[in-house]
């Protein structure tokens, strides 16, 4: 068994925001979209932060496990929209401030007051892994603490 090396990772802006707020979290370095995961990480514990636009609310955020699909119908219902649709990739950075694969609830909440919804499975798991705002970087954090910090609601969002 290979010994785990503790490499000191350069803090992302998300790490710095959470540190400042005294929110306990783990900084992780891997690409959740491709390649091998570290052995202590399960794919279903990794959540994707999806940016959508609602016909009533404008931009909003839906967070679901990367192994699942977001139900736009369920998100529209819980967010008070008739319909929601994914923000086109070309408009993503302009809307959220992040490129595809780096969207994260902490950074988005710092800049915008978009409504944020997290699938209830995150609450059941207790901890969740989300992007840390840079490709290949993530954080593992208590689901409820993250939701409180970014003023997110838990809802059933999976298809």
Secondary structure, 3 states (H helix, E strand, C coil): CCCCCCCCCCCCHHHHHHHHCCCCEEEEECCCCCCCCCCCCCHHHEEEEEEEEECCCEEEEEEEECCCCECHHHHHHHHCCCCEEECCHHHHHHHHCCCCCCCCHHHHHHHCCCEEEEECHHHHHCEEEEECCCCCEEEEEEHHHHHHHHCCEEECCEC
